[in-house]
Amino acid sequence: MINVETEYFSLNKILLLAVGLWPYQQSNLTRFQFIFLSSILTTNVIFQVKDLLEQLLHACNELKEGNEIAIINEYGYNGKRYTTALIVLAVCSLFIIIVVSFCSDIFNIILPTNVSRSHHLLTITEYFIDQEKYFYFILLHSIASICIGATVMLAIGAMLITYLQHTCGMFKIASYRIERAMSINMLQNINQENILIFNGLICAVNIHRQAMRLSKHLLSSFEAMMFCLIIFGVLSVSLNLFRVALLICDKTLY
């Protein structure tokens, strides 16, 4: 008899035990280890998001001119609209998932038959219990998992979009300051005109530097995570497409 765990999954077991995710031999120490590591990851994300917001709020609080405040409010409103659209899309998707999960019950009511239709989950997961008897508990667990994952992705995505919109607003303010500085016309006092133009350009350069600093800080905070997500996403799609191609080839051969 081949011991698969020790023969092939020994390294995988060590890695999963290191983060408290090995499904067997769950002790109190393992649970504490998982909670501790999850807390570290969570607090790291919280501190990064707080740092991003603090820098953005500091830059926005320095705006005093009415038109500049109107520009940043316009871009902030755009970010809020995008966030609202994403929330509506997520809620509609969740509603569709719930309706599809209850299709068998709906058909049993609309088109009753002598034999009740069996339930089917959208996600294939083995819970090691009678899935037909405990279908609603399993469905509740699946929907809760989907909601948690979708909420995390939605929160991060909406945060990035709103932050980028405010950064774009700061670039727009820099452009506005340059246009306003170059439109100054004081024929009586050339020196005074030059001073006002230089001051306007200095203010434009300052806001542009702040916008660049915020953009670079955002990239440095999330580029590693995004790089890993893109790599794993591309690999996952490639492997799935390769699997589909193999299945199609098998069907054509037979």
ABEGO torsion letter per residue (X at the ends): XBBAAAAAAAAAAAAAAAAGABABGBBAAAAAAAAAAAAAAAAAAAAAAAAAAAAAAAAAAABABAAAAAAAAAAAAAAAAAAAAAAAAAAAAAAAAAAAAAAAAAAAAABBBABBBBBBBABBBBAGBBAAAAAAAAAAAAAAAAAAAAAAAAAAAAAAAAAAAAAAAAAAAAAAAAAAAAABBBAABAAAAAAAAAAAAAAAAAAAAAAAAAAAAAAAAAAAAAAAAAAAAAAAAAAAAAAAAAAAAAAAAX
